[in-house]
């Protein structure tokens, strides 16, 4: 089989059809990297990788890294499930139902995430992706000027807001250990600009809470309007790769007992939110 | 029947047993008012008042007022239910699962709420009350000094945080129309002090978000410890009156289809959060 790519929406997402062997050998790695930059999300329908194959494929397209270690030692792959029997992070995973990008409190955010479906939910569980490069480009000049030099504080606290009815003071202090001030406009090394918004954004520095939250909510609503969004309906065996530096993503709600199980690997970030090359790449 | 009382918890809540006729006539209104000040939560087991009787009783003990009107016209009683068929406010009511007091964005907060159970949930749905006078008194001197003169912003936004996964900008602006800066320590007209905290408190004025939210969470956790809390397990027909100016309350979670239905009336506030006397609101004709 050759290498075929088909756009999934005008703004974001491409489906790639090729041989499993070619994916594992890295034959088309350069094409895949280039498409990931341009299309934000790449879908490989029903390739049916096992864990080792997913890791091998990940290594062909970037700096395969262990999962963020903030809940203990990361494994070679990360099992994404709401079922506590499957994942020790199950309880905090409902925050993935809100639009976010990964690693906003890490020094160098994940470059790309690679996720495959082992079991899918009968209802819900689709993943949606929004193109934050296009969302930035589409802003009015007034809004571009407004946010040009603004920073927002991102925190573990903001991510978990509303996930439980009451937060204990102890939980609060722990959530507060993860936080960072990030520019709202990410000026990438390659000259492009994307929006850094989503559920981890807590407040805008230098604005009142009223204005700042209003701005964050308005920008997130804009960035996730339908023209910027691709929704992936999972089939067992699908593999999806997304550029975490130019997208927001969320899962549509699904039940704890839905059985949904995803296997996730990631590629280490290559630049900071300030567009500086990561001095030392975190390698697995 | 005479007028019999029994304390339900060392710190707050008293059960009152008396005749329905005496409740409606106001015979013991003065005793009830005094107990509402001293004990904050009064339980009248299985008195089975209907709507008219609940209104009549409400009028004997204070300035019966219409329900807060922020979603349009208040009715004479307010049907508390998570079922959208029963209550047009159903979708906002899940916020009652978090500790709060009523009317933090009103100029004059509700003095007391009066709630009776028409139908109860098989699982959950208890109401918990905490004594914010006692919680203030129990603070360390350092904490009393820390919060002296400090204000927090309370908002409709904070009350509804986390009730839905995403908030639209239009919803946000709507929630932002309700907000007020309130002292963390309420110095009441009678000289007592209580804490003004709970789910509606969004940030502390003059503190970083980090410090301010930490303080609010720590104080709320302190004020809702078991030694300050009475939990009411509802039976059909129970009537509970609580002093909204010296308590926090919350419902324990229950299902939308649980059938739980409460009838609520209220007594208008008599003082502001700054302890200034307020003109009583006009009761409905």
Interface residues (C-beta under 8 A of the other chain):
Chain A: X97 X98 X99 X153 X157 X161 X162 X163 X165 X166 X167 X168 X169 X172 X173 X176 X179 X202 X203 X209 X210 X213 X214 X217 X218 X220 X221 X253
Chain B: X97 X98 X99 X153 X157 X161 X162 X163 X165 X166 X167 X168 X169 X172 X173 X176 X179 X202 X203 X209 X210 X213 X214 X217 X218 X220 X221 X253
